[in-house]
Amino acid sequence: MKIKLIDYGGHSPSRKHSNDAGADVYSDAKYEFKPGEVLKIPLGFGIALPDGYMGLVMPRSSMAVKGLTAEIPPVDSGYTGEINAIITNNSSFNRTIEEGDRIAQLVIVPIIIPDFIEEDEFNSEEKRGSNGFGSTGE
């Protein structure tokens, strides 16, 4: 599958290995993080996804072990603006990301877009209750 990149002046996503699930994305500048701080980091590119797909900016394991984790907001097929990584410092220490560091990975996944219907439109012989979190037993 080929995905069109939209250049916003940054580094294009890239893979170290051709079969990697995610493509590395890079910091556009140097950032200092205090413990508990959340920063939105522009990645310098957008993508033109076909309908039926979404992008996810996923954490990198090497960052996560340092306490820096990427949140995972979806990139919808209709969005062509610049993609950002949302990075949280979950550690107890100040952390630094340098310009050009690999900070997350972009994963493209197929999705199902459902039509939501009202309950009275749904024909089911067996009704589920509204209890959750183990209410049917262990």
C-alpha positions as CSV (number, residue, x, y, z in Angstrom):
1,M,0.0,0.0,0.0
2,K,1.3,3.4,-0.9
3,I,0.4,6.4,1.3
4,K,0.9,10.0,0.1
5,L,3.0,12.1,2.4
6,I,2.2,15.8,2.7
7,D,5.4,17.8,3.5
8,Y,5.2,20.3,6.3
9,G,8.9,20.8,6.4
10,G,9.9,17.8,8.7
11,H,11.5,14.4,8.5
12,S,9.5,11.7,6.6
13,P,8.6,8.6,8.5
14,S,11.0,5.7,7.9
15,R,11.6,2.1,8.9
16,K,14.8,0.4,10.0
17,H,13.5,-2.9,8.5
18,S,11.1,-3.4,5.6
19,N,8.8,-5.6,7.7
20,D,8.5,-3.2,10.8
21,A,4.9,-2.6,11.7
22,G,5.5,1.0,12.5
23,A,7.5,3.7,10.8
24,D,9.7,5.9,13.0
25,V,8.7,9.5,13.4
26,Y,11.1,12.2,14.5
27,S,11.2,15.3,16.7
28,D,11.3,18.6,14.9
29,A,13.2,20.4,17.7
30,K,14.7,20.0,21.2
31,Y,12.1,19.6,24.0
32,E,12.6,19.6,27.8
33,F,10.0,17.6,29.8
34,K,9.3,18.0,33.5
35,P,7.9,15.0,35.3
36,G,4.2,14.6,34.5
37,E,4.4,17.1,31.6
38,V,2.6,16.4,28.3
39,L,3.8,18.0,25.1
40,K,2.4,18.1,21.5
41,I,5.3,17.7,19.1
42,P,4.8,18.5,15.4
43,L,6.1,15.8,13.1
44,G,6.5,17.9,10.0
45,F,4.3,15.8,7.7
46,G,0.7,14.8,7.1
47,I,-0.7,11.8,5.2
48,A,-3.6,11.2,2.8
49,L,-5.2,8.0,4.0
50,P,-7.9,6.2,2.0
51,D,-11.2,5.6,3.7
52,G,-11.2,2.5,5.7
53,Y,-7.8,3.2,7.3
54,M,-6.5,5.2,10.2
55,G,-3.1,6.1,11.5
56,L,-1.9,5.7,15.1
57,V,1.1,7.4,16.6
58,M,2.3,4.6,18.9
59,P,4.9,4.6,21.7
60,R,8.5,3.4,21.0
61,S,9.7,0.8,23.5
62,S,13.1,2.6,23.9
63,M,11.3,5.8,24.9
64,A,8.8,4.0,27.2
65,V,11.5,2.5,29.3
66,K,12.7,6.0,30.1
67,G,9.1,7.0,31.0
68,L,8.4,9.0,27.8
69,T,5.3,7.5,26.2
70,A,3.3,8.6,23.1
71,E,-0.4,8.9,23.6
72,I,-2.4,7.2,20.8
73,P,-4.9,9.6,19.2
74,P,-6.3,8.4,15.8
75,V,-5.4,10.0,12.5
76,D,-8.6,9.9,10.5
77,S,-8.6,9.4,6.7
78,G,-10.1,12.8,6.2
79,Y,-7.4,14.6,8.1
80,T,-4.5,16.0,6.0
81,G,-3.0,18.5,8.4
82,E,0.3,18.1,10.1
83,I,0.4,15.1,12.4
84,N,1.7,15.6,16.0
85,A,3.0,13.2,18.6
86,I,1.6,13.7,22.1
87,I,4.4,12.7,24.5
88,T,4.0,12.3,28.3
89,N,6.8,12.2,30.8
90,N,5.6,9.6,33.2
91,S,9.0,9.4,35.0
92,S,10.1,11.2,38.1
93,F,12.9,13.0,36.2
94,N,13.4,15.8,33.8
95,R,13.8,14.3,30.3
96,T,15.1,15.8,27.0
97,I,14.3,14.9,23.4
98,E,16.7,16.2,20.9
99,E,15.9,17.4,17.4
100,G,15.9,14.4,15.0
101,D,15.3,11.8,17.8
102,R,13.0,9.0,16.9
103,I,10.1,9.7,19.3
104,A,7.2,7.4,18.2
105,Q,6.1,5.2,15.4
106,L,3.3,5.6,12.9
107,V,1.2,2.5,12.3
108,I,-1.5,2.4,9.6
109,V,-4.4,0.0,10.3
110,P,-7.6,-1.0,8.6
111,I,-10.8,-0.1,10.4
112,I,-14.5,-0.8,10.2
113,I,-16.8,2.2,10.0
114,P,-20.1,1.1,11.6
115,D,-23.5,2.6,11.1
116,F,-24.9,3.2,14.6
117,I,-28.6,2.4,15.1
118,E,-31.1,3.0,17.8
119,E,-31.8,0.1,20.1
120,D,-35.4,-0.4,18.7
121,E,-33.9,-1.0,15.3
122,F,-31.8,-3.8,16.6
123,N,-33.5,-7.3,16.4
124,S,-32.0,-9.7,18.9
125,E,-33.5,-12.6,20.6
126,E,-30.9,-12.4,23.5
127,K,-30.6,-9.0,25.2
128,R,-27.5,-8.1,27.1
129,G,-27.7,-6.3,30.3
130,S,-25.9,-3.0,31.1
131,N,-23.7,-4.5,33.8
132,G,-20.0,-4.9,33.0
133,F,-16.6,-5.5,34.5
134,G,-17.1,-9.2,35.2
135,S,-20.8,-9.2,36.0
136,T,-21.3,-12.5,34.1
137,G,-18.9,-14.4,36.4
138,E,-15.2,-15.2,36.2
